[in-house]
Amino acid sequence: MSAFSQVITPLLDRLISWRERHISERYFLLILSLLIGVTMALVAALLKFIIHVVESFILQNIEDHHYLYLLFPALGILLSLLFVRYIVRDDISHGVTKVLSSISQRKSRIKPHNTWSSIIASALTISFGGSVGAESPIVLTGAAVGSNFGRLFRLEQRNLMLLIGCGVAGALGGVFKAPITGLVFVIEVLLLDLTMASVLPLLVSSVSAAAVAYVLSGKEILFQFIQTDPYHIERIPLMILLGVVCGLMSLYFSKTMFRFESELKRIKDFRLRYLISAAILSLLIFLFPPLYGEGYDSVNILLDGQYTQLLDGSIFEAFSNSYWVVFAFFLLTVLFKVFASVSTNSGGGCGGLFAPTLFMGGLTGFIFSYLVNYFSSLNVFISPKNYILLGMAGLIAGVMHAPLTGVFLIAELSGGYNLFLPLMLVSLTSFATIRIFMPHSIYSLRLAEQGKLLTHQKDTAVLTLMNLESVLERDFEVVSPDMTLGEMVSVISVSHRNSFPVVDERGVLVGIVELDNVRNIMFRPELYERYKVRKIMVTPEVKVSSATPMTEVMRLFDETKAWKMPVVDEEGRYLGFISKSAIFNSYREVLNCTFIGD
């Protein structure tokens, strides 16, 4: 033990002991949630400061050398790749998915390096022009801060999970100055079945983070929006149509990102993968300059009504007076944003999906209004500003499967609270549309395919946390198919079970003997040598594989009406039985120790 640890550990022990005597757990969680919120506001401010300083320096020095716009994003990805590969030496990508995975597997102990590694990697990536956002990395940072605060004070499992949620809420509250969004995101995307006792720490964390963020950076909000055209009730059908468009665009975004990322990950040589990803990103930025960086500046330009500025520096600039060239430019920019984002992350960069989603949503809403207003024969004019915000809410709701997050995020980012009804209409319609085709969000899709997703239904969630091995019963007497009835009776006499698995010489399950099946002949000694086990055994109605998820096991129980089922390995060898009673006992145990606030 180091000299530092020898000094700190006794002090920490005394502090923990004093806390246990004088501060109840409930109030201590509130204190920790406040500390986490303040910490995340400071971290968010530091990250934004680094990105702003580096980005401003780069833009000022390459203003007359446009070709450098193509090189700096690749340089940022390279620096992030080297940092992660040779300093961190751990996978820190997909921040929200990692937090979901930790919660799903009850691994609420997030590594200490995640409190800083994602911040540095994302700063390198984004400040040099990577086409991603800083929000998902800071979500992972917040989760790590919450987890390690809890571990420092040796809190139990369920409180560690709550503090992870506080870290996430504080991260979003601090980076967006959006306290309600931080709370709602945690409820919709991460945690389950929260009671009022557990919502309060989340609220304290998100509000304190947002308050400190306002103190540090003033009242300025991300999207400068002044509503000049109030929405009209008769345009509700158009809003619903926009919601459908956003849902389909969310489907395109999620599916394309998932598949393109999988294709790039098949390239095992990280150097070759970097070169391919950097080349794709540079080419896309050359063709569509708004793909450079997070994209928030481009959204603000759209909100200012200066949309032709986004064509400056592109090969389309000379045609900025052509309606259909502008339309094609924005449409292609939206469609290629997903490739730019995947190339940034797959090449070695570190960034999240909030910024790409908001960017695509803003452009989708603009394109929708641009198209509707073009057809003057409809006698309808809709405000592009309003529909840019509605599109952002629709994409957030669709991509993240979080309609409330979409509503509150855009309302808080823009001050567009007067658009609450349209925001809800578009968000809910977008969410309903994508749910038809895609039951899981982009964050949870990989976990769902692996059967590791903690869903928002408590029953399914508990079953997901359970594993078959933990409820497997092995105290059944095994018999051979060549045993005589007399030998079988001897086995029955020493067993406390009513079922007897029949296995061959290779250990493969070939049948089951139930006590009820032999009860009428087991007391007739004259039949002991006449009958063999293979004659009295029955074939099990269903066999459960050892790799079967618990949700599927329960479905089989419901279908067969059985009380217990045999379990075999991939080669059919007998392992044991699984019963409803064992599952119910384990269910109660997991339920009691997992869900916070219960």
C-alpha positions in Angstrom: 0.0 0.0 0.0 1.3 3.4 -1.0 2.0 6.2 1.6 -0.9 8.1 0.1 -3.3 5.2 0.6 -2.0 4.7 4.1 -3.1 8.3 5.0 -6.3 8.4 3.0 -7.8 5.0 3.8 -8.1 5.6 7.6 -9.5 9.1 7.0 -12.1 7.7 4.6 -13.0 4.9 7.0 -13.6 7.4 9.8 -15.7 9.6 7.4 -17.8 6.6 6.4 -18.3 5.6 10.0 -19.3 9.1 11.0 -21.7 9.3 8.0 -23.4 6.1 9.0 -24.0 7.4 12.5 -25.1 10.9 11.7 -26.6 11.0 8.1 -29.3 8.6 6.9 -28.8 6.8 3.6 -31.6 8.8 2.0 -30.1 12.2 2.8 -26.6 11.0 2.0 -27.8 10.0 -1.5 -29.2 13.5 -2.0 -25.8 15.1 -0.9 -24.0 12.8 -3.4 -26.4 13.6 -6.2 -25.7 17.3 -5.6 -22.0 16.8 -5.7 -22.3 14.7 -8.8 -24.4 17.4 -10.5 -21.9 20.1 -9.7 -19.0 17.9 -10.8 -20.7 17.1 -14.2 -21.4 20.8 -14.8 -17.7 21.5 -14.4 -16.7 18.6 -16.6 -19.2 19.7 -19.3 -17.9 23.3 -19.1 -14.3 22.1 -19.4 -15.1 19.8 -22.4 -17.0 22.6 -24.2 -14.2 25.1 -23.5 -11.5 22.7 -24.9 -13.6 22.1 -28.0 -14.3 25.8 -28.5 -10.7 26.9 -28.1 -9.1 24.2 -30.3 -11.9 24.6 -32.9 -11.6 28.4 -33.0 -7.8 28.2 -33.4 -8.1 25.7 -36.3 -10.8 27.6 -38.1 -8.9 30.9 -37.8 -5.7 29.4 -39.2 -7.2 27.5 -42.1 -9.6 30.1 -43.3 -7.6 30.6 -46.5 -6.6 27.0 -46.9 -9.9 25.1 -47.4 -8.1 21.8 -48.2 -7.1 21.6 -44.5 -10.8 21.1 -43.7 -10.3 17.6 -45.2 -7.1 16.9 -43.2 -7.9 18.1 -39.7 -10.8 15.7 -39.0 -8.6 12.8 -40.0 -5.9 14.1 -37.7 -8.3 14.3 -34.8 -9.4 10.7 -35.4 -5.8 9.6 -35.5 -4.9 11.4 -32.2 -8.0 9.9 -30.5 -7.1 6.5 -31.9 -3.6 6.6 -30.6 -4.8 7.9 -27.2 -7.3 5.2 -26.7 -5.2 2.4 -28.1 -1.9 3.1 -26.3 -2.9 5.1 -23.2 -6.4 4.0 -22.2 -6.1 0.5 -23.7 -9.9 0.0 -23.4 -13.0 0.4 -25.6 -14.7 3.6 -24.7 -16.9 4.0 -27.7 -20.8 3.9 -27.6 -21.1 5.6 -24.2 -24.8 5.2 -23.7 -24.7 1.6 -24.8 -21.9 0.9 -22.3 -24.0 2.4 -19.5 -27.0 0.3 -20.6 -24.8 -2.8 -20.7 -23.6 -2.1 -17.2 -27.1 -1.7 -15.8 -28.4 -4.7 -17.8 -25.8 -7.0 -16.3 -25.9 -5.4 -12.8 -22.3 -4.3 -13.2 -22.7 -0.9 -11.7 -19.0 -0.6 -11.2 -17.7 1.5 -14.1 -14.0 1.7 -14.5 -12.3 4.8 -13.0 -10.6 5.8 -16.2 -14.0 6.4 -17.8 -14.2 9.5 -15.6 -11.7 11.2 -17.9 -10.8 9.1 -20.9 -14.0 9.8 -22.9 -13.6 13.5 -22.3 -10.1 13.6 -23.8 -10.8 11.3 -26.7 -14.0 13.2 -27.6 -12.3 16.6 -27.3 -9.6 15.4 -29.8 -12.2 14.1 -32.2 -14.7 16.9 -32.1 -12.4 19.9 -31.9 -10.6 18.8 -35.1 -13.9 18.5 -37.0 -15.1 14.9 -36.4 -18.8 14.5 -37.4 -20.1 13.4 -34.0 -21.2 15.0 -30.7 -19.8 15.3 -27.2 -23.0 14.2 -25.4 -22.6 10.4 -25.3 -19.0 10.5 -24.1 -20.0 12.8 -21.3 -22.9 10.5 -20.5 -20.4 7.7 -19.9 -18.2 10.1 -17.9 -21.2 11.0 -15.8 -22.1 7.4 -15.2 -18.5 6.7 -14.2 -18.4 9.6 -11.8 -21.6 8.5 -10.2 -20.4 4.9 -9.9 -17.1 5.8 -8.4 -18.6 8.3 -6.0 -20.7 5.4 -4.7 -17.8 3.0 -4.6 -15.7 5.5 -2.7 -18.3 5.5 0.1 -18.9 1.8 -0.2 -22.6 2.0 -1.1 -24.6 -1.1 -2.0 -25.6 -2.2 -5.5 -29.0 -0.6 -5.9 -27.6 2.8 -4.7 -24.7 2.5 -7.1 -27.2 2.1 -10.0 -29.1 5.2 -8.8 -25.9 7.2 -8.7 -25.1 6.1 -12.2 -28.4 7.6 -13.2 -27.6 10.8 -11.3 -24.3 11.0 -13.2 -26.1 10.7 -16.5 -28.8 13.2 -15.6 -26.1 15.6 -14.4 -24.1 15.1 -17.6 -27.1 16.0 -19.9 -28.3 18.7 -17.5 -24.8 20.3 -17.6 -23.9 20.0 -21.3 -27.3 21.1 -22.6 -28.5 23.3 -19.7 -31.6 21.1 -19.8 -32.5 19.7 -16.3 -35.8 18.1 -17.3 -34.1 16.4 -20.3 -31.5 14.9 -18.0 -34.2 13.4 -15.7 -36.5 12.2 -18.5 -33.6 10.6 -20.5 -32.6 8.5 -17.5 -36.2 7.4 -17.0 -36.9 6.7 -20.6 -33.6 5.2 -21.8 -31.6 3.9 -18.8 -33.4 3.1 -15.5 -36.6 1.2 -14.6 -39.6 1.6 -12.4 -38.4 4.6 -10.4 -40.3 5.7 -7.3 -40.5 9.2 -6.0 -37.7 8.4 -3.5 -35.3 7.6 -6.4 -36.5 10.4 -8.8 -35.5 13.1 -6.3 -31.8 12.4 -6.4 -31.9 12.4 -10.2 -33.7 15.7 -10.2 -31.2 17.2 -7.7 -28.3 16.1 -9.9 -29.8 17.4 -13.2 -31.0 20.7 -11.7 -27.7 21.5 -9.9 -25.7 20.7 -13.1 -27.9 23.0 -15.2 -27.7 25.8 -12.6 -23.9 25.6 -12.4 -23.8 25.6 -16.2 -25.9 28.8 -16.3 -23.6 30.4 -13.8 -20.5 29.5 -15.8 -21.6 30.3 -19.3 -24.6 32.7 -18.9 -28.1 32.4 -20.2 -27.2 31.7 -23.8 -28.9 28.6 -25.2 -27.8 26.3 -27.9 -30.3 27.2 -30.6 -31.3 30.8 -30.9 -35.0 30.7 -31.7 -37.6 33.5 -31.8 -41.0 32.3 -32.7 -42.4 34.6 -35.4 -45.1 32.3 -36.8 -47.4 30.6 -34.3 -48.6 27.1 -35.2 -52.1 26.7 -36.5 -54.5 23.9 -35.5 -55.4 23.2 -39.1 -51.8 22.3 -39.8 -51.9 19.3 -37.4 -52.1 16.9 -40.3 -48.8 18.3 -41.7 -47.2 17.9 -38.2 -48.3 14.2 -38.1 -46.9 13.7 -41.6 -43.6 15.2 -40.5 -43.7 12.8 -37.6 -44.0 9.9 -40.0 -41.2 11.3 -42.1 -39.0 11.6 -39.0 -39.8 8.1 -38.0 -38.7 6.7 -41.4 -35.6 8.9 -41.3 -34.9 7.5 -37.8 -35.2 4.0 -39.2 -32.8 4.9 -42.0 -30.4 6.4 -39.5 -30.4 3.5 -37.1 -30.3 0.7 -39.6 -27.7 2.3 -41.8 -25.5 3.2 -38.9 -25.7 -0.3 -37.4 -24.9 -2.0 -40.7 -22.2 0.4 -41.9 -20.5 0.2 -38.6 -20.6 -3.6 -38.6 -19.0 -3.6 -42.1 -16.1 -1.3 -41.0 -15.5 -3.4 -37.9 -15.0 -6.4 -40.0 -11.7 -4.8 -41.0 -9.5 -6.2 -38.3 -6.4 -4.1 -39.1 -7.0 -0.9 -37.2 -4.6 1.0 -39.5 -6.4 0.0 -42.6 -9.8 0.7 -40.9 -8.5 4.2 -39.9 -7.4 5.0 -43.5 -10.7 3.9 -45.0 -12.7 5.8 -42.4 -10.7 8.9 -42.7 -10.9 8.9 -46.5 -14.7 8.5 -46.4 -15.0 11.3 -43.9 -12.8 13.7 -45.8 -14.5 13.0 -49.1 -18.0 13.6 -47.5 -16.8 16.9 -45.9 -15.4 18.0 -49.3 -18.7 17.4 -51.0 -20.9 18.5 -48.1 -19.1 21.1 -45.9 -21.9 21.1 -43.2 -20.8 17.6 -42.2 -17.7 19.2 -40.6 -18.0 19.1 -36.8 -21.0 18.7 -34.6 -23.3 20.6 -36.9 -24.9 22.9 -34.4 -23.7 26.0 -36.3 -25.4 24.7 -39.4 -28.7 24.3 -37.5 -28.4 27.9 -36.2 -27.8 29.2 -39.7 -31.0 27.4 -40.8 -32.8 29.0 -37.9 -31.6 32.4 -39.1 -33.0 31.7 -42.5 -29.6 31.9 -44.3 -29.7 28.4 -45.6 -27.8 29.2 -48.8 -24.7 29.9 -46.6 -24.4 26.2 -46.0 -23.6 25.7 -49.7 -20.5 28.0 -49.4 -17.3 26.2 -50.2 -19.0 23.3 -51.8 -19.2 22.2 -55.4 -22.9 23.2 -55.3 -22.2 26.9 -54.4 -22.5 28.2 -58.0 -26.1 26.7 -58.1 -27.4 28.1 -54.8 -30.1 30.0 -56.7 -31.6 26.7 -58.1 -34.4 25.4 -55.9 -33.8 21.7 -56.8 -30.1 21.9 -56.4 -30.5 23.3 -52.9 -33.1 20.6 -52.2 -30.8 17.8 -53.4 -27.8 19.3 -51.5 -29.7 19.2 -48.2 -31.3 15.8 -48.8 -27.9 14.3 -49.6 -26.3 16.0 -46.6 -28.9 14.4 -44.4 -28.5 11.0 -45.9 -24.7 11.1 -45.8 -24.5 12.4 -42.2 -24.8 8.9 -40.9 -21.8 7.7 -42.9 -19.7 10.6 -41.7 -20.6 9.9 -38.1 -19.9 6.1 -38.4 -16.6 6.8 -40.2 -15.5 9.2 -37.4 -16.2 6.6 -34.6 -15.1 3.5 -36.5 -11.8 5.1 -37.6 -10.8 5.6 -34.0 -12.7 8.8 -33.0 -14.9 9.1 -29.9 -18.3 10.8 -30.1 -22.0 10.3 -29.7 -25.3 10.4 -31.5 -27.0 13.4 -30.0 -25.4 15.9 -32.3 -25.8 13.9 -35.5 -29.4 13.2 -34.6 -30.2 16.8 -33.9 -28.4 17.8 -37.1 -30.3 15.3 -39.2 -33.6 16.2 -37.5 -33.1 19.9 -38.1 -32.3 19.4 -41.8 -35.2 17.0 -42.1 -37.6 19.6 -40.7 -36.2 22.2 -43.0 -36.4 20.0 -46.1 -40.1 19.2 -45.2 -41.0 22.9 -44.9 -38.9 23.8 -48.0 -40.9 21.2 -50.0 -44.3 22.1 -48.7 -43.8 25.8 -49.2 -42.6 25.3 -52.8 -46.0 24.0 -53.8 -47.8 27.2 -53.6 -50.9 25.6 -55.1 -51.5 24.1 -51.6 -52.1 27.7 -50.3 -50.1 26.7 -47.2 -47.0 28.4 -45.9 -45.3 26.8 -42.8 -42.5 28.4 -40.8 -39.1 26.7 -41.5 -37.9 27.7 -38.1 -40.8 25.8 -36.4 -40.3 22.7 -38.5 -36.6 22.6 -37.9 -37.2 22.3 -34.2 -40.0 19.8 -34.8 -37.7 17.7 -37.0 -35.1 17.6 -34.3 -37.6 16.4 -31.7 -38.9 13.8 -34.1 -35.4 12.4 -34.8 -34.5 12.3 -31.1 -37.8 10.5 -30.3 -37.3 8.0 -33.2 -33.6 7.2 -33.0 -33.5 7.0 -29.2 -37.1 5.6 -28.7 -37.6 8.5 -26.3 -40.5 10.8 -27.2 -40.4 12.7 -24.0 -36.7 13.3 -24.3 -37.3 14.7 -27.8 -40.0 17.1 -26.5 -38.2 18.4 -23.5 -34.7 18.6 -25.1 -35.8 20.8 -27.9 -38.0 22.9 -25.7 -35.1 23.5 -23.3 -32.4 24.0 -26.0 -34.4 26.6 -28.0 -36.8 28.1 -25.5 -39.6 27.0 -27.8 -42.0 26.1 -25.1 -44.9 27.6 -27.2 -44.4 24.6 -29.5 -45.1 22.0 -26.9 -48.2 20.5 -28.6 -46.5 20.3 -32.0 -43.4 18.9 -30.4 -45.4 16.2 -28.7 -47.4 15.4 -31.9 -44.3 15.0 -34.0 -42.3 13.1 -31.3 -45.1 10.6 -30.6 -45.8 10.0 -34.3 -42.1 9.5 -35.1 -41.8 7.1 -32.2 -44.9 5.1 -33.2 -43.7 4.9 -36.8 -40.2 3.5 -36.0 -41.6 1.1 -33.4 -43.5 -0.7 -36.3 -40.2 -1.6 -37.9 -37.7 -1.5 -35.0 -38.6 -2.5 -31.4 -35.3 -1.4 -29.9 -33.5 1.9 -30.0 -30.1 2.3 -31.6 -28.5 2.2 -28.1 -30.1 -1.1 -27.1 -30.1 -2.9 -30.4 -26.8 -4.7 -29.9 -27.7 -5.7 -26.3 -31.1 -6.9 -27.4 -29.5 -9.2 -30.1 -27.3 -10.7 -27.4 -30.2 -11.1 -25.0 -28.5 -8.8 -22.5 -30.9 -5.9 -22.6 -32.6 -4.7 -19.4 -36.0 -3.7 -20.8 -38.6 -1.3 -19.4 -40.9 -4.1 -18.3 -39.9 -5.2 -14.8 -40.9 -8.8 -15.3 -38.9 -9.1 -18.5 -36.1 -7.1 -16.9 -35.7 -9.4 -13.9 -35.7 -12.5 -16.2 -33.0 -10.8 -18.3 -30.8 -10.4 -15.3 -31.2 -14.0 -14.3 -29.2 -16.8 -15.9 -30.2 -20.4 -16.4 -27.1 -21.7 -14.6 -28.2 -20.0 -11.3 -31.6 -21.9 -11.2 -30.4 -25.3 -12.6 -31.3 -28.2 -10.3 -28.9 -31.2 -10.4 -30.1 -33.4 -7.6 -32.0 -35.8 -9.9 -31.0 -39.5 -9.9 -29.8 -40.4 -13.4 -30.7 -43.8 -14.8 -29.6 -45.8 -17.9 -32.0 -47.0 -20.6 -30.7 -50.6 -20.1 -31.6 -50.7 -16.4 -34.2 -53.2 -15.4 -37.3 -52.3 -13.5 -35.9 -53.8 -10.4 -32.8 -51.6 -10.6 -35.1 -48.7 -11.2 -37.1 -49.4 -8.1 -33.8 -49.4 -6.1 -33.0 -45.9 -7.4 -36.5 -44.7 -6.6 -36.1 -45.9 -3.0 -33.2 -43.5 -2.4 -34.4 -40.5 -4.4 -36.5 -37.6 -3.1 -37.5 -36.6 -6.6 -40.3 -37.9 -8.8 -38.5 -37.6 -12.2 -35.5 -39.6 -13.4 -33.5 -38.5 -16.4 -32.5 -41.3 -18.7 -29.1 -40.9 -20.4 -27.0 -43.1 -22.6 -23.3 -43.9 -22.3 -22.4 -40.5 -23.9 -24.5 -38.6 -21.3 -27.1 -37.7 -23.9 -30.6 -37.3 -22.6 -32.8 -39.9 -24.3 -35.9 -39.9 -22.1 -37.5 -39.4 -18.7 -39.1 -41.8 -16.2 -41.8 -40.2 -14.2 -42.8 -41.9 -10.9 -46.4 -41.8 -11.9 -45.6 -43.9 -15.0 -44.2 -46.8 -13.0 -46.3 -46.6 -9.8 -48.7 -49.3 -10.9 -45.9 -51.9 -11.7 -43.2 -51.0 -9.2 -44.6 -53.2 -6.5 -44.9 -56.3 -8.8 -41.5 -58.2 -8.4 -42.4 -60.6 -11.1 -42.0 -57.8 -13.6 -38.6 -56.5 -12.4 -36.6 -58.4 -14.9 -39.1 -58.3 -17.7 -39.2 -54.5 -18.1 -36.3 -52.3 -19.1 -36.1 -48.5 -18.5 -36.2 -47.8 -22.2 -39.6 -49.4 -22.4 -41.1 -47.3 -19.6 -39.4 -44.0 -20.3 -41.1 -41.2 -22.2 -39.6 -38.6 -24.5 -39.6 -35.1 -22.9 -42.0 -32.7 -24.6 -39.3 -30.0 -24.8 -35.6 -29.7 -23.9 -34.1 -26.5 -22.9 -30.6 -25.5 -24.2 -28.2 -24.2 -21.7 -27.8 -21.0 -23.8 -31.6 -20.3 -23.8 -32.4 -16.8 -22.4 -34.7 -16.9 -19.4 -37.4 -15.0 -21.2 -37.6 -17.8 -23.8 -37.6 -20.4 -20.9 -40.7 -18.7 -19.4 -42.3 -18.7 -22.8 -41.8 -22.4 -23.1 -43.3 -22.9 -19.7 -46.4 -21.0 -20.7 -46.8 -23.0 -23.9 -46.2 -26.5 -22.5 -47.9 -25.9 -19.1 -45.1 -27.9 -17.6 -43.7 -27.4 -14.1 -40.2 -28.4 -14.9 -38.1 -29.1 -18.0 -34.8 -30.9 -18.7 -31.7 -28.8 -19.6 -29.1 -30.1 -22.1 -26.0 -28.6 -23.6 -25.4 -28.0 -27.3 -24.7 -31.7 -27.9 -27.7 -32.9 -26.1 -25.9 -34.0 -22.9 -28.0 -33.9 -19.8 -27.2 -31.1 -17.3 -30.1 -30.9 -14.9 -33.7 -29.6 -14.6 -35.2 -26.2 -14.4 -38.4 -25.7 -12.5 -40.9 -22.9 -12.1 -40.4 -22.9 -8.3 -36.7 -22.3 -8.7 -37.3 -19.5 -11.1 -39.8 -17.8 -8.8 -37.4 -18.0 -5.9 -34.6 -16.5 -7.9 -37.0 -13.9 -9.3 -37.9 -12.6 -5.9 -34.2 -12.5 -4.9 -33.2 -10.5 -8.0 -36.2 -8.2 -7.7 -35.4 -7.3 -4.1 -31.7 -6.5 -4.7 -31.9 -4.9 -8.2 -34.6 -2.2 -8.5 -33.9 1.0 -6.8 -36.4 2.7 -4.6 -38.5 -0.4 -4.1 
